[in-house]
Amino acid sequence: MARVLITLPPNPRKGEVMELRVLIAHVMESGFRPGADGRTLPRDIIRRFSCRYNGETVFSAELSPAISANPYLSFHTVATESGTLEFEWQGDNGFSQVERRALQVA
């Protein structure tokens, strides 16, 4: 499991636009760099990220080898109701991680 940091607003009001920020600790090897032995290191990146709010996708992104290690994403959505935010990262070599956070809308 990779370490993640997720920042949500503490008590958003209904209808308020809220900023969500996520960071995941991941090496993100591009597949283009040579290793110590001169051979190209195998690619190991996070390819997709998505966020679902009560089951509905509110943000998704396709990432490429040019993305940095420990990718940080920031995006906005509208607070409609209390529920669950589900964050999913998918990558090379079968990497997949899902994190869930409860959201209480005032």
N, C-alpha and C positions, 0 to 999 in steps of 0.2 A: 504494500500500500504506500502510495506517495503521500507526502504531507501536503495538505491544502490549507489555504487561508481564504475565508469567505467573509465579506463585509456586507451586512444588510442594515437598512435603517432600523433603529430600535422600535419605534412605534409609528409607522406611517398611517396617515389618515386615508380614508376611502377616497379614491379619485386622484390622489397625489402621485406625481411622477417620482419614482424612487430610483436611485443609482445602486446597482449591484456590482461588486468588485470581487474577482476571484483570481487566485494565484495557486499554481500547483508546482511542487518541487519535482522537476524532471530534467534529466541531462540533455535531452534533445540533440542527438548526434545526427548531423546532416547527411552523412553518407558520402561526403566529398573530401573529408580530411584524411591525410595519411596518418597511420599510427606510428609507433616507435620503430616497427619493423619495415616501414615503407609501404605496407599494404593499406588500401583504403578501409577505414573503419566502417562497419555495417551501419546502415541507417537505423535510427531509433528515435522517432518523433511522435508527438501527439498529433493526430491527423484531424480529429473532429472534437468539437465542444458543443454542447447544447444545454439549455436551461429550460425546464418545464415548470410552469406555475399552475398548480392543481391539475396536472396532466396535460396542459396545453403548452406547446412550444412557444416561448416568447423571444428566444434568441438562439441562434446557432451560427457556427463558424467552421469553415474548412481551413486548416492550417497547413503551411508548406514548410519545406526544410529551412527556409530563411527565418523562421520564427526563432526567437531567442530561447535559451535555456530558462527554465522556471517561468513559463509564459503567464503573463498578467493580462486579464481582460476586464474591461469596464463597460457596462451597458445600462440602459434605462428601460423600465417598464412601469405600468400604472398599477397601483395598489387597488385591486378591485374587491377582494375579500380575504379573510383569514384562511390559511391553508398551508400547503407545503411547497417549497421550492426544491426542485431536484436538479442537480448539476451533474453532467456526465461528460467524462473525457474518454476518448478512444484513440488508440495509437497502434504503432507497429508492434510486432511480436506478441500479439494477443493482449496488449495492455488495455485495460478498461477499469474505470473507477467511477463510482456513483456516490455522491454525498447528498444528504437531505437536510434541510433546515426548515423549522417551523416559522411561519410569519403571522404575527398577530396584527390585524388591521383595526385601527380605532374608528 
